[in-house]
Amino acid sequence: MTPNLIARAKADTVPVTVVAAADYAAWAKRQPARVRAWLSGCGYTGQRGRPVPLPGPDGAPSGAVFVPPETKGPWPWAAMAEGLLAGSYAIAALPKGVAPDDVAFGWALAGYDFAKYRKPRPGGPRLVWPEGADRKRVTAMVEASTLVRDLVNTPAEDMGPSELAAAARALARRHKAKVAVTAGDRLLAANYPMIHAVGRASDDAPRLIDIAWGRAGDPKLTLVGKGVCFDSGGLNIKTADGMLRMKKDMAGAAHALALGHLIMALGLRVRLRILIGAVENAISGNAFRPLDVLRSRKGLTVEVTNTDAEGRLVLGDCLAEASRDNPALMIDFATLTGAARVAVGTGLGALFCNDDRLAADFAAAGEAAGDPVWRLPLHQPYLRMIDSKIADLRSTSEGPFGGGITAALFLESFVGAGIPWAHLDIFAWNTGGRAGRPEGGEATGLFAAWGVVERRFGRITKR
């Protein structure tokens, strides 16, 4: 899973010198005249984030120099990888404060290529594993990121509720976890009425995916993911432009599976549960309608005020079931609202959280991982905006304002009292390519969440 990271140097491996910005001038003075002349000719004076090859005595490249930017996380090292020609490279030493795991992870991310429907692109530069890098941890992180990207990038024709369930089963098998899938009308018998209502119009039946892993005595951690494999908007049908990226509306489920993979692969001391509502919001004669009143697993009734706000209905049933276990921590991921994108843009996860310490942990972990999240308020006075005259709740607010907040408040209505809970409203898509982040599906908030659970529950245990 890390083909552009290699175990050891070869005869043609090119050394890369990584120099802190404050030390560059002194380093440059120590170089031979030909190297100084070359750097001057390249117009290079230590600019951050730009790798520059260095000439040997015969004029052939004999090394490279790189001054990392101040940005934390893996992205500077993805830029370094993408700025070098194909070949084998090794870093002799890293400046103080640079994490070897970040270097290896960023380099690996630069090699991602979704080639399921076309020929793979040529291989890029390879890096000898940096000294001190935790290979098991980095490999699990690369696999988690790749899982999100691959699932999200796959078209809905090949990634419907049944295929998403198959991906969950494969992950469970890999980690010897238990998995149960409740599908179709069995959801009604099992009391998941909102998941059933959202997905019943599709030829690919709706599903509740339930993965369990870990020892009974460990703290309970529950992950919930929105798995809307395609969102037409239902009878409140989307425009053509609005529907264009809706294959990614199952990205919340992809994130829950990916975080579950990290937890299981690295053996965190938790009793893990993953709950995913997998549906297609389609249109047919039995599609749910605006102003229908749905019963929920929790017993609350919900007036459907827009069938294009279906994800919160699916999550509501999942959160109600998750709360029955009274977990020590509950995290949900969802591509939920356009309002959150207006508030924080596409590159930040909008975080809603009912616990100030947990929110602070997310902020710190996101900053350290180069995967920042931004907290928005669970502003309780806005509950009046989802108050229904004929049911316990409206599915959407009465007006156009505060849509991300009212959606989060809706979800909070299904969270059990006293459970620390974080809701990540994410975009999960790169609208344009950057170093290590090609256009397409992207893990957003995943490594912030991983940092939180890793610090809270500890690793690694033998099982």
C-alpha positions, 0 to 999 in steps of 0.5 A, a space after each residue: 500500500 506504500 509502493 513509493 516508500 522503499 526499505 533501503 537505499 540503492 546504488 542510484 539513490 539520491 540524497 536529499 538535504 532538508 534544511 530549516 529556513 533559519 539555517 539555509 544561508 549558513 548551509 549554502 555558504 558551506 557548499 562548493 562553488 559549483 553548487 552555489 552557482 547552480 542555486 544562484 542560476 536557479 534563482 533559489 535562495 531558500 524558498 520554502 516548499 520547493 525542492 531543488 536538484 543539486 549537480 555533482 562534479 560531472 554535472 549530473 544530479 547528485 542530490 537535492 535540497 529542500 526547505 520545508 514550509 511552516 505548515 504542519 502535517 504531511 502536505 509539505 512532504 507531498 509537495 517535495 515528492 511531486 517536485 522531484 523527478 522519478 528515481 530513488 531518494 533518501 533523507 539523511 536527517 530531518 530538522 528538529 520538530 519535523 515528524 518522520 511519520 509526516 514525511 513518509 505519509 506525505 510522500 505516500 499520499 503524493 503517489 495516490 492514483 485512482 486508476 480503476 477506470 483508466 491506465 495507471 499513471 507512471 510511477 513517481 519518485 520513491 523515498 527510503 523510509 525516513 529514520 524513526 518513522 513508524 512504518 506500521 502506523 504510516 501504512 495504516 494511515 495510507 490505507 485509511 486515506 486510500 480507502 476513503 478516496 477509492 470509495 468516494 471516487 467510485 461511481 454510484 453504479 459500482 458503489 450502491 448500498 450493496 457494494 458499500 455493505 460488501 466493502 464493510 464486510 471485507 474490512 470486518 473480515 480483514 480485522 476479524 470483526 463481527 458484522 451484521 447487515 439489516 436490509 430492505 423491509 427487515 429494517 422496519 421489523 428491526 425498527 429503523 424506519 427513517 433509514 427504510 423511508 429514505 432508501 425504499 425507492 431504490 432498486 438497491 435496498 437500504 441497509 443498516 451496517 453494524 460492525 463490532 470489534 474489541 474486548 468487552 472490558 474496554 471503553 466503548 467507541 462508536 462511529 457513525 457514517 452517512 452512507 447515501 450512495 447517491 442523492 438525487 434529492 428525492 422528490 425535491 429533486 436536485 438540479 443537474 449541477 447539484 447532482 453532479 458530485 452526489 456519488 460522494 454523498 456516502 463519504 461519511 460512511 467511508 470515513 467511519 470505515 477508514 477510522 475503524 480501519 486505523 483503530 483495528 489495524 493499530 490495536 487501540 484499547 477500545 470496544 469499537 462499533 461502526 454503524 452506517 445507514 447505506 441508502 440511495 435517495 432515489 425517485 419512484 412511486 414509493 418514494 417518501 414525500 414532503 410533509 410525510 411524518 416519519 417515526 424514528 428509532 428513538 420514537 420521535 416523529 419527524 415532519 419531512 420538510 425537504 426530501 433532499 435533507 435525507 442524510 440527517 434522517 438516516 443518521 438519526 436512526 443510527 445515532 439513536 441505536 449508537 446511544 443505547 450502548 452509552 459509549 465513552 465517545 461517539 463520532 459521526 461523519 457526514 456530507 450533510 449541509 451546503 450551509 457548512 460549506 458556505 461557513 468554512 469552505 470545502 477544505 475544513 471540516 465543520 465540527 459540532 460538539 457537545 463537550 468543550 474538552 472534546 472540541 479542544 482535543 479535535 482542534 489540537 489534533 487537527 492542527 497537528 495532523 494538517 487536517 484542521 476542523 473548525 467548531 461551529 455552535 450547537 446554538 440551542 435557541 435555534 431549536 425553535 427553527 426545527 419545531 414542527 406543528 404536527 410532529 416532534 421535529 421538522 427535518 429542516 429549518 423554517 428559513 434559509 439561515 443557520 442550516 449547518 447548525 439546525 442540522 446538527 441540532 436535529 442530530 443532537 436530538 437523537 444523541 443520548 444524554 451525557 454521551 460525548 459526541 462530535 459531528 463532522 459536517 464535511 465536503 470530502 472532495 478536492 475541487 482542484 488538485 494540490 500536492 498530495 491531494 488530487 481532484 476527487 474524493 478526500 479524507 477530511 477530518 479523518 486524521 483529526 478524529 484519529 488523533 483524538 481517539 489515539 490520544 484518548 484510548 492509547 495504542 498499541 495493544 496485543 490481541 
